[in-house]
Amino acid sequence: MSSSSFFTAPPPSPPPLVTTNRSSLLPSSPSTATTSDRSQQVERFASLIDKSRSVIRLLQIHASLLRQGLYHHPILNFKLQRSYATVGRLDYSVAVFNTSDDPNVFSYSSIIHSHAQCGLFDQALDFYSQMLTRGVEPNVFTFSSVLKSCSLEPGKALHCQAIKLGFDSDLYVRTGLVDVYARGGEVVCARQLFDKMPERSLVSLTAMLTCYTKLGELDEARALFDGMKERDVVCWNVMIGGYAQNGVPNESLKLFRRMLVAKVKPNEVTVLAVLSACGQLGALESGRWVHSYIENKGIEMNVHVGTALVDMYSKCGSLEDARLVFDGIRDKDVVAWNSMIVGYAMHGFFQHVLQLFEEMTAIGYQPTDITFIGILSACSHGGMVEEGRRFLSLMRKEYGIEPKVEHYGCMVNLLGHAGHLEEAYNLVKNMTVAADPVLWGTLLGSCRLHGNIKLGEEIAEFLVDQKLANSGTYVLLSNIYAATGNWEGVAKIRTLMKEHGIEKEPGCSSIEVNNKVHEFVAGERKHPKTKEIYMMLNEINRWLRAHGYAPQTDIVLHDLGEEQKEQSLEVHSEKLAIAFGLISTQPGTTVKIVKNLRVCSDCHAVMKLISKITGRKIVMRDRNRFHHFEDGLCSCGDYW
């Protein structure tokens, strides 16, 4: 239904006017007013409308206009329409607009602008179409308002109209066009318009920044950002959020610190982006600082900020803090519940996941697809095959949620890890959605775990033939061959990778110390404290040997001698990170490490021993899940 008809009745009868000193508030009645007073009445009503800041006051003036017979006066009608929208009563604004016998370009532009401001884009476009149908010619303000409501295709049509009417050179219209093309991902068109602007507004610069960050072109965005003479909080947010959304969280935090130094006040959008970056890095200290900043600077602790904090704390390994924030969120929505459920799931705490699921459904919340991703993930981490099958069936039959590739991925990981390879393979082949390379990679990983070379080769050949293979596909197949000593097969895969320009993703571990994130790759020797780190590594090796540790050289998938394999294991990135953590933090404090790949079994065994020897708790987040090492044991029960 068109917005021009969704509120056709006039506003309800206003409350009675306050009679005390009424004559000082509103113009006199028709019986006492002379013809010469009419223009003064209009001026006084116009002034009263402009000064009104409440719905009640506007309704009083509206009622008086009806009594004075000025209800159809074009200027007063326009001002009343605009003021109702300003105080949040768009329905009254539309009602006033609909009473106009012959709305002009100003009335149309105002009603279009009001709907665009409220995010009612379809209705704004409806009014624009109605305007053209009635033969009312738009002006530059109309264009700048309606362009805010446009997706790419309507925007292109409006661009043609703007050229035809000679409005395309107007700063505001061109800025709106840049924004349309930028939001639509048409970076070339957006840049062409932007480059031809004789004067670039902050809005147009921010639109181009948004375009670049949305497409992941961060170097172009940063060059534009660094060249800006003026930056408001919006453009800082775009750049900080762009880094966080494109997997460069460290730069996001660095830029946030620069923003504070520049004395630009962060808002809710800023802290949401920064909390996301902290979560990606596992930077708990930085995340806690942001939490404190939110509380001290009066940023509203609404459900969005609360949910972001829950997500950050969960990803940084502090479920206690996550639960405290979750319990304190007022008016929780399903997104907040999902965030806590997924948080428990990534740590492998199935019972907590199940308890939260039962609580949220008992109080009437309808689970979503994200809820079941959390539940199935928890089943996968715990090897709970029957529970996984039950919940996959439950989401379809009871809640009518059709599984997505992420749900199938959890089930394939669950079944494959538990050794049900054929069932997992059949599930992938019979899925109602197309399998992606990540899903196939999960199945390949299970083939490697259980030494099923035949199925692994079959899957890998299919992926190569279908051009779905990525670096992970080749690496997993190479690892399958290496695990069985098939070095000829390994050489063949590596040759294929070289021919296709595919490189293995390097393992990287990070640790936060004193609000700074330190990153390590295997064999790292560039860190300022390299000497101390390797001295601690030697000390750790002495501890390990004294406790009967034997290096698991069978997991080194290279054709090397035994001694070389041991040396290779000693300098894995997570071992460098733990060595740095031990020399950089006080005895007894928890050490938190984030790794971009799955932790190997040798490093897992080493972390258990270090936790026992040092009496420290070690929390590690790898690509699959969290591991809490304490007193020689791991929360995963050695099932990961």
Rosetta blueprint (number, residue, H / E / L):
1 M L
2 S L
3 S L
4 S L
5 S L
6 F L
7 F L
8 T L
9 A L
10 P L
11 P L
12 P L
13 S L
14 P L
15 P L
16 P L
17 L L
18 V L
19 T L
20 T L
21 N L
22 R H
23 S H
24 S H
25 L H
26 L L
27 P L
28 S L
29 S L
30 P L
31 S L
32 T L
33 A L
34 T L
35 T H
36 S H
37 D H
38 R H
39 S H
40 Q H
41 Q H
42 V H
43 E H
44 R H
45 F H
46 A H
47 S H
48 L H
49 I H
50 D H
51 K H
52 S L
53 R L
54 S L
55 V H
56 I H
57 R H
58 L H
59 L H
60 Q H
61 I H
62 H H
63 A H
64 S H
65 L H
66 L H
67 R H
68 Q H
69 G L
70 L L
71 Y L
72 H L
73 H L
74 P H
75 I H
76 L H
77 N H
78 F H
79 K H
80 L H
81 Q H
82 R H
83 S H
84 Y H
85 A H
86 T H
87 V L
88 G L
89 R L
90 L H
91 D H
92 Y H
93 S H
94 V H
95 A H
96 V H
97 F H
98 N H
99 T H
100 S L
101 D L
102 D L
103 P L
104 N L
105 V H
106 F H
107 S H
108 Y H
109 S H
110 S H
111 I H
112 I H
113 H H
114 S H
115 H H
116 A H
117 Q H
118 C L
119 G L
120 L L
121 F H
122 D H
123 Q H
124 A H
125 L H
126 D H
127 F H
128 Y H
129 S H
130 Q H
131 M H
132 L H
133 T H
134 R L
135 G L
136 V L
137 E L
138 P L
139 N L
140 V H
141 F H
142 T H
143 F H
144 S H
145 S H
146 V H
147 L H
148 K H
149 S H
150 C L
151 S L
152 L H
153 E H
154 P H
155 G H
156 K H
157 A H
158 L H
159 H H
160 C H
161 Q H
162 A H
163 I H
164 K H
165 L H
166 G L
167 F L
168 D L
169 S L
170 D L
171 L H
172 Y H
173 V H
174 R H
175 T H
176 G H
177 L H
178 V H
179 D H
180 V H
181 Y H
182 A H
183 R H
184 G L
185 G L
186 E L
187 V H
188 V H
189 C H
190 A H
191 R H
192 Q H
193 L H
194 F H
195 D H
196 K L
197 M L
198 P L
199 E L
200 R L
201 S L
202 L H
203 V H
204 S H
205 L H
206 T H
207 A H
208 M H
209 L H
210 T H
211 C H
212 Y H
213 T H
214 K H
215 L L
216 G L
217 E L
218 L H
219 D H
220 E H
221 A H
222 R H
223 A H
224 L H
225 F H
226 D H
227 G L
228 M L
229 K L
230 E L
231 R L
232 D L
233 V H
234 V H
235 C H
236 W H
237 N H
238 V H
239 M H
240 I H
241 G H
242 G H
243 Y H
244 A H
245 Q H
246 N L
247 G L
248 V L
249 P H
250 N H
251 E H
252 S H
253 L H
254 K H
255 L H
256 F H
257 R H
258 R H
259 M H
260 L H
261 V H
262 A L
263 K L
264 V L
265 K L
266 P L
267 N L
268 E H
269 V H
270 T H
271 V H
272 L H
273 A H
274 V H
275 L H
276 S H
277 A H
278 C H
279 G H
280 Q H
281 L H
282 G L
283 A L
284 L H
285 E H
286 S H
287 G H
288 R H
289 W H
290 V H
291 H H
292 S H
293 Y H
294 I H
295 E H
296 N H
297 K L
298 G L
299 I L
300 E L
301 M L
302 N L
303 V H
304 H H
305 V H
306 G H
307 T H
308 A H
309 L H
310 V H
311 D H
312 M H
313 Y H
314 S H
315 K H
316 C L
317 G L
318 S L
319 L H
320 E H
321 D H
322 A H
323 R H
324 L H
325 V H
326 F H
327 D H
328 G H
329 I L
330 R L
331 D L
332 K L
333 D L
334 V H
335 V H
336 A H
337 W H
338 N H
339 S H
340 M H
341 I H
342 V H
343 G H
344 Y H
345 A H
346 M H
347 H L
348 G L
349 F L
350 F H
351 Q H
352 H H
353 V H
354 L H
355 Q H
356 L H
357 F H
358 E H
359 E H
360 M H
361 T H
362 A H
363 I L
364 G L
365 Y L
366 Q L
367 P L
368 T L
369 D H
370 I H
371 T H
372 F H
373 I H
374 G H
375 I H
376 L H
377 S H
378 A H
379 C H
380 S H
381 H H
382 G H
383 G L
384 M L
385 V H
386 E H
387 E H
388 G H
389 R H
390 R H
391 F H
392 L H
393 S H
394 L H
395 M H
396 R H
397 K H
398 E L
399 Y L
400 G L
401 I L
402 E L
403 P L
404 K L
405 V H
406 E H
407 H H
408 Y H
409 G H
410 C H
411 M H
412 V H
413 N H
414 L H
415 L H
416 G H
417 H H
418 A L
419 G L
420 H L
421 L H
422 E H
423 E H
424 A H
425 Y H
426 N H
427 L H
428 V H
429 K H
430 N L
431 M L
432 T L
433 V L
434 A L
435 A L
436 D L
437 P H
438 V H
439 L H
440 W H
441 G H
442 T H
443 L H
444 L H
445 G H
446 S H
447 C H
448 R H
449 L H
450 H L
451 G L
452 N L
453 I H
454 K H
455 L H
456 G H
457 E H
458 E H
459 I H
460 A H
461 E H
462 F H
463 L H
464 V H
465 D H
466 Q L
467 K L
468 L L
469 A L
470 N L
471 S H
472 G H
473 T H
474 Y H
475 V H
476 L H
477 L H
478 S H
479 N H
480 I H
481 Y H
482 A H
483 A H
484 T L
485 G L
486 N L
487 W H
488 E H
489 G H
490 V H
491 A H
492 K H
493 I H
494 R H
495 T H
496 L H
497 M H
498 K H
499 E H
500 H L
501 G L
502 I L
503 E L
504 K L
505 E L
506 P L
507 G L
508 C E
509 S E
510 S E
511 I E
512 E E
513 V E
514 N L
515 N L
516 K E
517 V E
518 H E
519 E E
520 F E
521 V E
522 A L
523 G L
524 E L
525 R L
526 K L
527 H L
528 P L
529 K L
530 T H
531 K H
532 E H
533 I H
534 Y H
535 M H
536 M H
537 L H
538 N H
539 E H
540 I H
541 N H
542 R H
543 W H
544 L H
545 R H
546 A H
547 H L
548 G L
549 Y L
550 A L
551 P L
552 Q L
553 T H
554 D H
555 I H
556 V L
557 L L
558 H L
559 D L
560 L L
561 G L
562 E H
563 E H
564 Q H
565 K H
566 E H
567 Q H
568 S H
569 L H
570 E H
571 V L
572 H L
573 S H
574 E H
575 K H
576 L H
577 A H
578 I H
579 A H
580 F H
581 G H
582 L H
583 I H
584 S H
585 T L
586 Q L
587 P L
588 G L
589 T L
590 T L
591 V E
592 K E
593 I E
594 V E
595 K E
596 N L
597 L L
598 R L
599 V L
600 C L
601 S H
602 D H
603 C H
604 H H
605 A H
606 V H
607 M H
608 K H
609 L H
610 I H
611 S H
612 K H
613 I H
614 T H
615 G L
616 R L
617 K L
618 I E
619 V E
620 M E
621 R E
622 D L
623 R L
624 N L
625 R L
626 F E
627 H E
628 H E
629 F E
630 E E
631 D L
632 G L
633 L E
634 C E
635 S L
636 C L
637 G L
638 D L
639 Y L
640 W L
